[in-house]
């Protein structure tokens, strides 16, 4: 069992503790500690994998924060407005209740998301500005503008008495970012010259040996593709938070004489926040109700659902359940996004549905319709050249990415590299950087309006239902324990009512025998005995272990 860490013994230590994003891509949550106080950087969500039936979204497990350090949190600083960095705020902020620091655009997105949950008026959101340092308790923070696929992405220089940390956030080098500023590389050199103790850096594309590519290039290719398909409806799906891509799509549509229709609440929210923050001022979009005013080949529909999310717009269109948009043969659907590892099955299933409809499906597999907002290996090397940290702490990646990033950092001349995972408690010290233990980490599943622990029985039962089916039994007895009616059995996903009638009748007969052998009216004991029998009997018959649900009515 993991020994509990007494953080009072480490009051003067500078500590880094990731609770999300170090071991997976997405769901970023990082903690910094100094002088007994804590700073949170980012609070993001992730996409659920297929082992979580009915779940699309996961968020970090923050039990450690709630139980151990809630009263010592100085604030939450958000690097940028991507869902994997801010998406968990509406779900988890009410458990933390600390001030939030973000630039105007990111703050607008957070406000829009939290307004829907009814606690916006309880939140303190402080708008910050790049290159204007601000104090968050024990931490002096300076935001540094770096290019990404969303406006106002900022790396953080976090200054303490123990030294300075450069937290990169998500970034890339791009001479044509479309939206936002080109990274000021001279400023990065200045930061490096000022002396950086540790760099906590993005590992997503560490295996990519070529430059990550330019948003400007993608924009020009989208113009070519949209101009090519002149007689068809075009649907493009992308990440709602990729404002640069949204702008490129709208420009391409305008050049081809098409009207843009936005579909998806998160996409409309992002568009409104961008407008409010001074971006996309020359872009005009239309509501879905206005679709009938135009011919199909005059429309470009931009929608959510690029990762195959079941409830998103792209899936509704593919399943022919969207109330306003339908696809015809030779229409075009463009997936202007990355196929995120873990989402392949859902996305390819969507591709196949569209292909069955004889729709043209374009994605990063067959067209240049996406570039990453994350740095490739040469860009990471270049960043190390500028920052020159004494310690490298790779984050934002799976295990294989983090290990390779350590190798790259070492080859760049950083000899103190740390391969870290969610829950690891790392003391950052120039002479003695070390892990001192581990705290609880993991994730919660967002199930509609519920937040479930990943080991919740609801999720376990869904897995059983999915893989093994269920057996439902109702037994009505009187107070003298005499059965008044035959037991009623249904077994969806296990047995057919008609074809397997003999099997079900046999189970009923044996249930009656088991029941008659019991000398109790304790329903829990009756259920336990009957469940044990049914489990063994069904497993012996078909080698399956379905969910057993027994209902007993005493009259």
C-alpha positions as CSV (number, residue, x, y, z in Angstrom):
1,X,0.0,0.0,0.0
2,X,1.3,3.4,-0.9
3,X,2.6,5.4,2.1
4,X,0.8,8.6,2.6
5,X,2.9,11.7,2.1
6,X,3.0,14.3,4.9
7,X,3.3,17.5,2.8
8,X,4.0,19.5,6.0
9,X,7.5,17.9,5.9
10,X,8.0,19.3,2.4
11,X,6.6,22.8,3.0
12,X,9.6,24.6,1.5
13,X,10.0,22.2,-1.4
14,X,9.0,23.1,-5.0
15,X,6.8,20.2,-6.0
16,X,5.3,19.2,-9.3
17,X,2.3,16.8,-9.3
18,X,0.3,15.8,-12.4
19,X,-3.1,14.4,-11.9
20,X,-4.0,14.2,-15.7
21,X,-2.2,14.3,-19.0
22,X,0.9,12.4,-17.9
23,X,0.2,8.9,-19.1
24,X,-2.5,9.9,-21.6
25,X,-3.0,12.5,-24.3
26,X,-5.7,14.9,-23.0
27,X,-7.3,15.5,-19.6
28,X,-4.6,17.8,-18.4
29,X,-4.3,18.7,-14.7
30,X,-1.1,19.8,-13.1
31,X,-0.3,21.0,-9.6
32,X,2.6,23.0,-8.3
33,X,3.5,23.4,-4.6
34,X,5.7,25.8,-2.7
35,X,5.7,27.1,0.8
36,X,2.7,25.0,1.8
37,X,0.5,26.5,-1.0
38,X,-0.7,25.0,-4.3
39,X,-1.3,26.2,-7.8
40,X,-3.4,24.3,-10.4
41,X,-2.5,24.6,-14.1
42,X,-5.3,23.5,-16.4
43,X,-8.4,21.4,-15.7
44,X,-9.2,19.4,-18.8
45,X,-11.3,16.5,-20.0
46,X,-10.5,13.5,-22.1
47,X,-12.4,11.1,-24.5
48,X,-13.7,7.8,-23.0
49,X,-12.6,4.6,-24.6
50,X,-14.8,1.6,-25.5
51,X,-14.4,0.0,-22.0
52,X,-16.8,2.7,-20.7
53,X,-20.1,1.9,-22.3
54,X,-22.4,4.9,-22.6
55,X,-19.6,7.3,-21.6
56,X,-18.1,9.9,-24.0
57,X,-16.2,12.1,-21.6
58,X,-13.8,11.5,-18.7
59,X,-12.3,14.1,-16.3
60,X,-9.4,13.8,-13.8
61,X,-9.9,12.2,-10.4
62,X,-9.4,15.0,-7.9
63,X,-9.9,13.1,-4.6
64,X,-6.4,14.2,-3.6
65,X,-7.3,17.8,-4.0
66,X,-10.6,17.5,-2.2
67,X,-9.3,15.5,0.7
68,X,-5.8,16.8,1.2
69,X,-5.1,20.3,-0.1
70,X,-8.4,22.1,-0.9
71,X,-7.9,24.8,1.7
72,X,-4.4,25.5,0.4
73,X,-5.1,26.2,-3.2
74,X,-4.2,29.6,-4.4
75,X,-5.8,29.5,-7.9
76,X,-6.3,27.8,-11.2
77,X,-4.4,29.1,-14.2
78,X,-5.7,28.1,-17.7
79,X,-3.1,28.1,-20.5
80,X,-5.7,28.1,-23.3
81,X,-9.3,27.2,-24.3
82,X,-9.0,23.7,-25.6
83,X,-11.3,21.1,-24.0
84,X,-8.4,19.0,-22.8
85,X,-7.3,21.9,-20.7
86,X,-10.5,23.6,-19.6
87,X,-13.3,21.1,-20.3
88,X,-13.5,19.7,-16.8
89,X,-14.0,23.2,-15.2
90,X,-17.9,22.9,-15.3
91,X,-17.8,19.5,-13.7
92,X,-15.1,19.9,-11.0
93,X,-14.8,23.6,-10.1
94,X,-17.6,23.4,-7.5
95,X,-15.4,21.0,-5.6
96,X,-12.4,23.3,-5.7
97,X,-13.9,26.8,-5.6
98,X,-10.7,28.8,-6.3
99,X,-10.1,31.9,-8.4
100,X,-9.5,31.2,-12.1
101,X,-6.9,33.1,-14.1
102,X,-7.1,33.3,-17.9
103,X,-6.8,35.6,-20.9
104,X,-10.0,37.2,-22.3
105,X,-10.8,34.6,-24.9
106,X,-10.3,31.6,-22.6
107,X,-12.3,33.4,-19.9
108,X,-15.2,33.9,-22.3
109,X,-15.3,30.2,-23.1
110,X,-15.2,29.3,-19.4
111,X,-18.0,31.7,-18.6
112,X,-20.1,30.4,-21.5
113,X,-19.6,26.8,-20.3
114,X,-20.2,27.5,-16.6
115,X,-23.3,29.7,-17.2
116,X,-25.1,26.6,-18.3
117,X,-24.4,25.0,-14.9
118,X,-25.8,27.9,-12.9
119,X,-22.8,28.7,-10.8
120,X,-21.0,31.4,-12.9
121,X,-22.0,34.1,-10.4
122,X,-20.1,32.3,-7.7
123,X,-16.9,32.2,-9.7
124,X,-14.0,34.6,-9.5
125,X,-12.5,34.8,-13.0
126,X,-9.5,37.1,-13.3
127,X,-8.6,38.2,-16.9
128,X,-4.8,38.2,-17.5
129,X,-2.6,39.6,-20.2
130,X,0.5,38.1,-21.9
131,X,3.8,39.6,-20.6
132,X,2.1,41.2,-17.7
133,X,3.2,39.2,-14.6
134,X,0.6,38.6,-11.9
135,X,0.8,37.0,-8.5
136,X,-1.1,33.9,-7.4
137,X,-0.2,33.5,-3.7
138,X,3.3,32.1,-3.6
139,X,3.6,32.0,-7.4
140,X,4.6,34.8,-9.7
141,X,3.3,34.0,-13.2
142,X,4.1,35.5,-16.6
143,X,2.1,34.3,-19.6
144,X,4.0,34.0,-22.8
145,X,2.2,34.0,-26.1
146,X,3.0,30.9,-28.2
147,X,1.3,29.7,-31.4
148,X,-1.3,27.0,-31.2
149,X,-4.6,26.2,-33.1
150,X,-6.6,28.4,-30.7
151,X,-6.3,32.1,-29.8
152,X,-4.3,33.2,-26.8
153,X,-2.4,30.0,-26.0
154,X,0.2,30.9,-23.3
155,X,3.1,29.2,-21.9
156,X,3.7,30.0,-18.2
157,X,6.9,31.2,-16.5
158,X,6.2,30.2,-12.9
159,X,8.6,32.0,-10.5
160,X,9.2,30.9,-6.9
161,X,12.0,31.5,-4.4
162,X,13.2,28.0,-5.4
163,X,13.6,28.8,-9.1
164,X,11.6,29.3,-12.3
165,X,9.6,26.7,-14.2
166,X,8.6,27.1,-17.8
167,X,5.3,25.3,-18.4
168,X,4.9,25.2,-22.1
169,X,1.2,24.2,-22.5
170,X,0.3,23.2,-26.0
171,X,2.4,24.9,-28.7
172,X,4.1,24.8,-32.1
173,X,6.2,27.0,-34.3
174,X,4.1,28.3,-37.2
175,X,4.9,31.2,-39.5
176,X,1.2,31.2,-40.7
177,X,-1.0,30.6,-37.6
178,X,-4.1,32.2,-39.3
179,X,-5.4,33.2,-35.9
180,X,-3.2,34.5,-33.1
181,X,0.4,35.7,-33.0
182,X,3.5,34.1,-34.4
183,X,5.6,32.8,-31.5
184,X,8.1,35.4,-30.4
185,X,11.3,33.3,-30.5
186,X,13.4,36.2,-29.3
187,X,11.3,36.3,-26.2
188,X,11.9,32.6,-25.7
189,X,15.6,33.2,-25.9
190,X,15.3,35.9,-23.2
191,X,13.4,33.5,-20.9
192,X,16.1,30.9,-21.3
193,X,18.8,33.4,-20.6
194,X,17.0,34.4,-17.4
195,X,17.6,30.9,-16.0
196,X,15.0,28.2,-16.0
197,X,15.2,25.4,-13.4
198,X,12.7,23.1,-15.2
199,X,10.7,22.9,-18.3
200,X,7.4,21.0,-18.2
201,X,6.7,20.3,-21.8
202,X,4.3,18.9,-24.5
203,X,5.1,15.4,-25.7
204,X,2.2,14.7,-28.1
205,X,4.2,14.6,-31.4
206,X,7.6,13.7,-30.1
207,X,7.9,10.9,-32.7
208,X,7.1,13.1,-35.7
209,X,10.3,13.9,-37.4
210,X,9.0,16.5,-39.9
211,X,7.8,20.1,-38.9
212,X,4.2,20.1,-37.7
213,X,3.0,22.1,-40.7
214,X,1.2,25.4,-41.0
215,X,-2.5,26.3,-40.5
216,X,-2.0,28.6,-43.5
217,X,-1.2,25.6,-45.7
218,X,-4.2,23.7,-44.5
219,X,-6.4,26.7,-45.2
220,X,-5.2,26.9,-48.8
221,X,-5.9,23.2,-49.4
222,X,-9.4,23.5,-47.9
223,X,-10.0,26.3,-50.4
224,X,-8.9,23.9,-53.2
225,X,-11.1,21.1,-52.0
226,X,-14.2,23.2,-51.4
227,X,-13.9,24.7,-54.8
228,X,-13.5,21.3,-56.4
229,X,-16.9,19.9,-55.3
230,X,-19.1,22.5,-56.9
231,X,-22.3,20.5,-57.2
232,X,-22.6,18.9,-53.7
233,X,-23.4,19.7,-50.1
234,X,-20.1,19.8,-48.1
235,X,-20.0,19.0,-44.4
236,X,-16.8,19.6,-42.4
237,X,-16.3,18.3,-38.9
238,X,-13.5,19.5,-36.7
239,X,-12.6,20.3,-33.1
240,X,-14.9,23.1,-31.9
241,X,-12.0,24.8,-30.2
242,X,-9.8,25.0,-33.3
243,X,-10.7,28.6,-34.1
244,X,-7.9,29.0,-36.6
245,X,-9.4,26.1,-38.6
246,X,-12.9,27.5,-38.3
247,X,-11.6,30.8,-39.8
248,X,-9.9,29.0,-42.7
249,X,-13.1,27.0,-43.4
250,X,-15.2,30.2,-43.5
251,X,-12.7,32.0,-45.8
252,X,-12.7,29.0,-48.1
253,X,-16.5,28.9,-48.2
254,X,-16.7,32.6,-48.9
255,X,-14.2,32.3,-51.8
256,X,-16.4,29.5,-53.3
257,X,-19.6,31.4,-52.8
258,X,-20.9,29.1,-50.1
259,X,-22.9,30.1,-46.9
260,X,-21.6,28.7,-43.6
261,X,-23.9,26.9,-41.2
262,X,-22.6,26.1,-37.7
263,X,-23.9,22.9,-36.1
264,X,-23.1,21.9,-32.5
265,X,-23.5,23.8,-29.2
266,X,-19.8,23.8,-28.4
267,X,-19.0,25.2,-31.9
268,X,-21.5,28.0,-31.6
269,X,-20.2,28.8,-28.1
270,X,-16.6,29.0,-29.4
271,X,-17.7,31.2,-32.3
272,X,-19.5,33.6,-30.0
273,X,-16.5,33.8,-27.6
274,X,-14.2,34.5,-30.5
275,X,-16.4,37.3,-31.7
276,X,-16.6,38.8,-28.2
277,X,-12.9,38.7,-28.0
278,X,-12.3,40.4,-31.3
279,X,-11.7,37.5,-33.6
280,X,-13.7,36.3,-36.6
281,X,-15.1,39.8,-37.1
282,X,-15.3,39.4,-40.9
283,X,-17.0,36.0,-40.7
284,X,-20.8,35.5,-41.2
285,X,-22.6,32.3,-40.3
286,X,-26.2,31.1,-40.6
287,X,-28.5,29.2,-38.3
288,X,-29.8,25.8,-39.2
289,X,-33.3,27.1,-39.6
290,X,-32.0,29.2,-42.6
291,X,-30.7,26.2,-44.5
292,X,-33.9,26.0,-46.7
293,X,-33.2,29.4,-48.1
294,X,-30.2,28.1,-50.0
295,X,-29.4,25.3,-52.5
296,X,-27.5,22.3,-51.2
297,X,-24.4,23.2,-53.3
298,X,-24.4,26.7,-51.8
299,X,-23.9,25.4,-48.3
300,X,-20.9,24.5,-46.1
301,X,-21.9,22.9,-42.9
302,X,-19.3,23.0,-40.1
303,X,-20.2,20.7,-37.2
304,X,-18.9,18.9,-34.1
305,X,-18.3,15.2,-33.8
306,X,-14.9,14.6,-35.5
307,X,-14.0,11.9,-33.0
308,X,-17.2,9.8,-33.6
309,X,-19.0,11.0,-30.4
310,X,-22.4,9.3,-30.4
311,X,-24.4,12.4,-29.5
312,X,-22.5,14.9,-31.7
313,X,-23.9,16.4,-35.0
314,X,-21.7,14.3,-37.4
315,X,-23.1,11.1,-36.0
316,X,-26.6,12.3,-36.3
317,X,-26.1,13.2,-39.9
318,X,-24.5,9.8,-40.6
319,X,-27.4,8.0,-38.9
320,X,-30.0,10.1,-40.7
321,X,-31.4,11.5,-37.5
322,X,-30.6,15.2,-37.9
323,X,-33.7,17.2,-38.3
324,X,-32.4,19.6,-40.9
325,X,-29.4,18.1,-42.7
326,X,-29.3,15.0,-44.9
327,X,-26.7,13.6,-47.2
328,X,-27.1,12.5,-50.8
329,X,-24.9,10.4,-53.0
330,X,-21.6,12.2,-53.9
331,X,-22.0,14.7,-51.1
332,X,-18.7,15.4,-49.2
333,X,-17.8,15.0,-45.6
334,X,-14.4,16.3,-44.5
335,X,-12.8,15.3,-41.2
336,X,-10.4,18.2,-40.6
337,X,-9.0,16.7,-37.4
338,X,-6.6,14.2,-36.0
339,X,-7.7,10.6,-35.4
340,X,-6.9,10.5,-31.7
341,X,-5.5,7.2,-30.5
342,X,-8.3,5.3,-28.7
343,X,-11.0,6.8,-30.9
344,X,-10.1,4.9,-34.1
345,X,-13.0,2.4,-33.9
346,X,-15.6,5.0,-33.4
347,X,-14.2,7.2,-36.2
348,X,-13.8,4.4,-38.7
349,X,-17.3,3.2,-38.0
350,X,-18.5,6.7,-38.9
351,X,-16.4,6.6,-42.1
352,X,-18.0,3.3,-43.1
353,X,-21.5,4.5,-42.5
354,X,-20.9,7.5,-44.7
355,X,-19.2,5.3,-47.4
356,X,-22.3,3.0,-47.4
357,X,-24.3,6.1,-48.4
358,X,-21.8,6.7,-51.3
359,X,-20.6,9.9,-49.7
360,X,-17.1,11.2,-50.3
361,X,-15.1,10.9,-47.1
362,X,-12.0,13.0,-46.8
363,X,-9.7,12.8,-43.8
364,X,-6.0,13.1,-42.9
365,X,-5.7,9.6,-44.3
366,X,-6.3,10.7,-47.9
367,X,-6.1,14.5,-48.0
368,X,-4.1,17.3,-46.4
369,X,-6.9,18.6,-44.3
370,X,-5.3,18.8,-40.8
371,X,-2.1,19.9,-39.1
372,X,-1.4,19.4,-35.5
373,X,-1.1,22.2,-33.0
374,X,1.6,20.3,-31.2
375,X,5.4,20.4,-31.8
376,X,7.3,17.8,-33.7
377,X,10.7,16.5,-32.6
378,X,12.7,19.2,-34.4
379,X,10.5,21.9,-32.8
380,X,10.9,20.4,-29.3
381,X,14.7,20.4,-29.9
382,X,14.5,24.0,-30.9
383,X,12.6,24.9,-27.8
384,X,15.2,23.3,-25.6
385,X,17.8,25.3,-27.4
386,X,16.0,28.5,-26.4
387,X,14.9,27.6,-22.9
388,X,18.0,25.6,-21.7
389,X,16.3,24.2,-18.6
390,X,18.4,22.3,-16.1
391,X,15.6,19.7,-15.7
392,X,13.2,18.3,-18.3
393,X,9.7,17.0,-17.2
394,X,7.8,15.7,-20.2
395,X,3.9,15.7,-19.9
396,X,0.9,15.6,-22.3
397,X,1.6,12.1,-23.7
398,X,1.2,8.4,-23.2
399,X,4.0,6.4,-21.6
400,X,5.8,5.9,-24.9
401,X,5.7,9.6,-25.7
402,X,7.0,10.6,-22.3
403,X,9.9,8.1,-22.4
404,X,10.9,9.3,-25.9
405,X,10.7,12.9,-24.9
406,X,13.1,12.2,-22.1
407,X,15.5,10.8,-24.7
408,X,15.1,13.9,-26.9
409,X,15.7,16.2,-24.0
410,X,18.9,14.3,-23.1
411,X,20.1,14.6,-26.7
412,X,19.4,18.4,-26.5
413,X,21.8,18.6,-23.6
414,X,19.4,18.4,-20.6
415,X,20.9,15.6,-18.5
416,X,18.3,15.7,-15.7
417,X,15.2,14.2,-17.2
418,X,12.2,12.9,-15.3
419,X,9.8,10.2,-16.7
420,X,6.6,11.0,-14.7
421,X,3.1,9.7,-14.4
422,X,-0.2,10.9,-13.0
423,X,-0.1,10.9,-9.2
424,X,3.7,11.0,-9.0
425,X,5.0,13.6,-6.5
426,X,8.2,15.2,-7.8
427,X,10.4,17.5,-5.7
428,X,12.1,19.8,-8.2
429,X,15.6,20.7,-7.0
430,X,18.7,21.4,-9.1
431,X,20.8,19.2,-6.9
432,X,18.3,16.6,-5.8
433,X,15.2,16.2,-8.0
434,X,13.4,13.1,-6.8
435,X,10.0,11.4,-6.6
436,X,8.9,11.2,-3.0
437,X,5.7,9.1,-3.5
438,X,2.4,8.9,-5.2
439,X,-1.1,10.1,-4.6
440,X,-4.5,9.0,-5.8
441,X,-5.2,9.7,-9.5
442,X,-7.3,8.3,-12.3
443,X,-10.5,9.6,-13.8
444,X,-14.2,10.1,-13.3
445,X,-16.7,9.2,-16.0
446,X,-19.3,11.9,-17.0
447,X,-22.6,10.1,-17.5
448,X,-25.2,12.6,-18.5
449,X,-25.5,14.8,-15.4
450,X,-23.7,12.3,-13.2
451,X,-20.1,12.1,-12.3
452,X,-19.1,8.5,-11.7
453,X,-16.0,6.9,-10.3
454,X,-14.3,4.8,-13.0
455,X,-14.9,1.7,-10.8
456,X,-18.6,2.5,-10.2
457,X,-21.0,-0.5,-10.3
458,X,-23.1,1.2,-12.9
459,X,-20.3,1.1,-15.4
460,X,-19.4,-2.5,-14.4
461,X,-23.0,-3.6,-14.9
462,X,-23.0,-1.9,-18.4
463,X,-20.0,-3.9,-19.4
464,X,-21.7,-7.1,-18.2
465,X,-24.9,-6.2,-20.1
466,X,-22.9,-5.4,-23.2
467,X,-20.8,-8.6,-23.2
468,X,-23.0,-11.2,-21.5
469,X,-26.6,-9.9,-21.4
470,X,-29.0,-10.1,-18.4
471,X,-31.4,-12.4,-16.7
472,X,-34.5,-10.8,-15.0
473,X,-36.5,-12.9,-12.6
474,X,-39.7,-11.9,-10.7
475,X,-41.0,-14.2,-8.0
476,X,-44.2,-13.4,-6.1
477,X,-44.7,-15.2,-2.7
478,X,-47.1,-15.0,0.2
479,X,-46.2,-14.5,3.8
480,X,-46.1,-18.2,4.4
481,X,-43.4,-18.6,1.7
482,X,-45.8,-20.4,-0.7
483,X,-45.3,-19.4,-4.3
484,X,-48.4,-17.8,-5.6
485,X,-47.4,-17.7,-9.2
486,X,-44.8,-19.2,-11.5
487,X,-41.6,-17.2,-11.6
488,X,-41.3,-14.9,-14.5
489,X,-38.0,-15.0,-16.4
490,X,-36.7,-12.9,-19.3
491,X,-33.1,-13.1,-20.5
492,X,-32.4,-10.4,-23.1
493,X,-29.0,-10.9,-24.8
494,X,-28.8,-14.5,-23.3
495,X,-31.9,-16.5,-24.4
496,X,-34.7,-16.0,-26.9
497,X,-38.2,-16.2,-25.4
498,X,-39.5,-18.6,-28.0
499,X,-36.5,-20.5,-29.4
500,X,-35.1,-21.1,-25.9
501,X,-38.4,-21.8,-24.1
502,X,-37.3,-25.2,-23.0
503,X,-34.2,-23.8,-21.3
504,X,-36.2,-21.0,-19.6
505,X,-38.8,-23.5,-18.4
506,X,-36.0,-25.7,-17.0
507,X,-34.6,-22.7,-15.1
508,X,-38.0,-22.0,-13.7
509,X,-38.4,-25.6,-12.5
510,X,-35.1,-25.6,-10.8
511,X,-35.7,-22.2,-9.3
512,X,-38.8,-23.6,-7.7
513,X,-36.8,-26.4,-6.2
514,X,-34.1,-24.1,-4.8
515,X,-36.8,-21.8,-3.4
516,X,-38.7,-24.7,-1.7
517,X,-35.5,-25.8,0.0
518,X,-35.1,-22.4,1.7
519,X,-36.5,-21.8,5.2
520,X,-36.5,-18.0,5.3
521,X,-38.5,-15.0,4.2
522,X,-35.4,-12.8,4.2
523,X,-35.4,-11.4,0.7
524,X,-31.7,-10.8,0.7
525,X,-31.0,-14.5,1.5
526,X,-33.5,-15.7,-1.0
527,X,-32.0,-13.4,-3.8
528,X,-28.5,-14.6,-2.9
529,X,-29.4,-18.3,-3.2
530,X,-31.4,-17.9,-6.4
531,X,-28.7,-15.7,-8.0
532,X,-26.0,-18.2,-7.1
533,X,-28.0,-21.0,-8.7
534,X,-28.8,-19.0,-11.9
535,X,-25.2,-17.9,-12.4
536,X,-23.9,-21.5,-12.2
537,X,-26.7,-22.9,-14.3
538,X,-26.3,-20.4,-17.1
539,X,-22.6,-20.6,-17.1
540,X,-22.7,-24.4,-17.4
541,X,-25.1,-24.1,-20.3
542,X,-23.5,-21.3,-22.4
543,X,-20.2,-20.3,-20.6
544,X,-21.5,-16.8,-20.1
545,X,-21.9,-14.7,-16.9
546,X,-24.9,-12.4,-17.4
547,X,-26.1,-9.8,-15.1
548,X,-28.7,-11.4,-12.7
549,X,-31.6,-9.2,-11.5
550,X,-34.0,-10.8,-9.1
551,X,-37.2,-9.1,-7.8
552,X,-39.2,-10.7,-5.0
553,X,-42.7,-9.5,-4.1
554,X,-44.2,-10.7,-0.8
555,X,-48.0,-10.3,-0.5
